[in-house]
Amino acid sequence: MRIVKLPFDKIKTVWETKLWAGRALIEPQSAMLYLEGHSMDHFNLPVYYLGVMEDDKLVGVNSGHLCSDGSFRSRGLWVDPEYRGRGFGTALLKDTIERGANMSAKYCWSFPRKTSWPSYERAGFYLTTEWKSSDTSEANAFCRYDYP
């Protein structure tokens, strides 16, 4: 397993065809804030696009970006179904958490699907809201990882 930085067009292709198929607009970053609200200022802040490779095959992706409130968001986790349950998602999340820590973020947060929650929990995230439907899933919840 090897984690690599990806260009936006590479991760966008995976998001468009695998994670958010049919979604009308997929932008490089999200304007979403932790728990509520939005900030377009996120689009002026650093972002990372990550992939996990196994035998030179891209088998998973995730991104992370700094938010205007000083937090760091993990966004767009997807692992190929053939490779799930082998730690790839957790590895991507831990790398994302580390990138946020290196940017002195206050904490790392996400809005995962319930089906991917086990990977987040293994990476050290904890739930901060109940599960609710969203435009991308029938069950999402906010979660966060607090930096020491």
C-alpha positions as CSV (number, residue, x, y, z in Angstrom):
1,M,0.0,0.0,0.0
2,R,1.3,3.4,-1.0
3,I,-0.4,6.8,-0.5
4,V,0.2,9.4,-3.2
5,K,-0.9,12.9,-4.0
6,L,-3.2,13.2,-6.9
7,P,-4.2,16.0,-9.2
8,F,-7.8,17.2,-8.9
9,D,-8.9,15.8,-12.3
10,K,-7.8,12.3,-11.3
11,I,-9.8,12.3,-8.0
12,K,-12.7,14.1,-9.6
13,T,-13.0,11.2,-12.1
14,V,-13.3,8.7,-9.3
15,W,-15.8,10.9,-7.4
16,E,-17.9,11.4,-10.5
17,T,-18.0,7.7,-11.5
18,K,-17.8,5.9,-8.2
19,L,-18.6,7.9,-5.1
20,W,-21.0,10.6,-6.2
21,A,-22.3,9.3,-9.6
22,G,-24.9,11.6,-10.9
23,R,-24.0,14.5,-8.7
24,A,-24.4,17.7,-10.8
25,L,-21.4,19.6,-9.5
26,I,-18.2,18.4,-7.9
27,E,-15.9,21.2,-6.8
28,P,-12.2,21.0,-5.7
29,Q,-13.2,21.9,-2.1
30,S,-16.4,22.1,-0.2
31,A,-17.8,25.3,1.3
32,M,-19.4,23.3,4.1
33,L,-18.5,24.2,7.7
34,Y,-18.5,21.8,10.6
35,L,-22.0,21.3,12.0
36,E,-23.7,24.2,10.0
37,G,-23.1,26.9,7.5
38,H,-20.9,27.5,4.5
39,S,-17.8,29.6,3.7
40,M,-16.6,30.3,0.2
41,D,-13.3,31.3,1.8
42,H,-12.4,27.6,1.8
43,F,-11.7,27.9,-2.0
44,N,-8.6,30.1,-1.2
45,L,-7.1,27.6,1.3
46,P,-4.8,24.6,0.8
47,V,-6.3,21.3,-0.4
48,Y,-4.8,17.8,-0.8
49,Y,-6.1,15.0,-3.1
50,L,-4.8,11.6,-2.0
51,G,-4.9,8.1,-3.5
52,V,-3.9,4.8,-2.2
53,M,-2.1,2.5,-4.6
54,E,-1.9,-1.3,-4.5
55,D,0.3,-2.9,-7.1
56,D,0.2,0.3,-9.2
57,K,-3.6,0.3,-9.2
58,L,-5.5,3.3,-7.7
59,V,-7.8,1.5,-5.1
60,G,-9.0,4.4,-2.9
61,V,-9.1,8.2,-2.7
62,N,-9.7,11.0,-0.2
63,S,-9.1,14.7,0.1
64,G,-8.4,17.2,2.9
65,H,-8.6,20.9,3.0
66,L,-8.2,23.7,5.5
67,C,-11.3,25.5,6.5
68,S,-11.8,29.2,7.2
69,D,-12.5,28.5,10.9
70,G,-9.1,26.8,11.3
71,S,-10.3,23.2,11.2
72,F,-9.4,20.7,8.5
73,R,-12.0,18.7,6.5
74,S,-11.6,15.2,5.3
75,R,-13.8,14.8,2.2
76,G,-14.6,12.2,-0.5
77,L,-13.3,8.9,1.0
78,W,-13.9,6.0,-1.4
79,V,-12.3,2.6,-1.6
80,D,-12.8,0.1,-4.4
81,P,-15.2,-2.6,-3.2
82,E,-12.7,-5.4,-4.0
83,Y,-10.2,-3.8,-1.6
84,R,-12.5,-2.9,1.3
85,G,-11.8,-4.3,4.7
86,R,-8.1,-4.2,4.3
87,G,-7.3,-0.9,5.9
88,F,-7.0,1.3,2.9
89,G,-9.7,3.7,4.0
90,T,-8.3,4.0,7.5
91,A,-4.8,4.6,6.0
92,L,-6.1,7.4,3.8
93,L,-7.9,9.0,6.8
94,K,-4.8,8.8,9.0
95,D,-2.7,10.5,6.3
96,T,-5.4,13.2,6.0
97,I,-5.4,13.7,9.8
98,E,-1.7,14.1,9.7
99,R,-1.8,16.7,6.9
100,G,-4.2,18.8,9.0
101,A,-2.0,18.5,12.1
102,N,1.0,19.7,10.0
103,M,-1.0,22.8,9.1
104,S,-1.8,23.5,12.8
105,A,-5.5,22.9,12.3
106,K,-7.7,22.9,15.4
107,Y,-9.2,19.6,14.6
108,C,-10.1,17.4,11.6
109,W,-13.8,16.7,10.7
110,S,-15.9,14.9,8.2
111,F,-19.5,14.1,7.1
112,P,-19.2,10.4,6.3
113,R,-21.7,7.9,5.1
114,K,-22.8,5.5,7.7
115,T,-21.5,2.6,5.6
116,S,-17.9,4.0,5.8
117,W,-18.1,4.9,9.5
118,P,-16.0,1.9,10.7
119,S,-13.0,3.3,8.8
120,Y,-13.4,6.7,10.4
121,E,-13.8,5.1,13.9
122,R,-10.6,3.0,13.4
123,A,-8.8,6.2,12.4
124,G,-9.8,7.9,15.7
125,F,-12.8,10.0,14.7
126,Y,-15.9,10.2,17.0
127,L,-19.5,11.0,16.1
128,T,-20.8,14.4,17.0
129,T,-24.3,14.3,15.5
130,E,-27.0,11.7,14.8
131,W,-27.2,10.1,11.3
132,K,-29.4,12.1,8.8
133,S,-30.0,12.0,5.1
134,S,-28.1,14.3,2.7
135,D,-27.8,15.0,-1.0
136,T,-25.2,12.2,-1.3
137,S,-26.5,9.5,1.1
138,E,-29.4,8.2,3.1
139,A,-27.3,8.4,6.3
140,N,-24.5,10.9,7.0
141,A,-23.3,12.3,10.4
142,F,-20.7,14.8,11.4
143,C,-17.6,13.4,13.1
144,R,-14.3,14.8,14.2
145,Y,-10.8,13.9,15.3
146,D,-9.3,16.2,18.0
147,Y,-5.5,16.9,17.8
148,P,-3.6,16.4,21.0
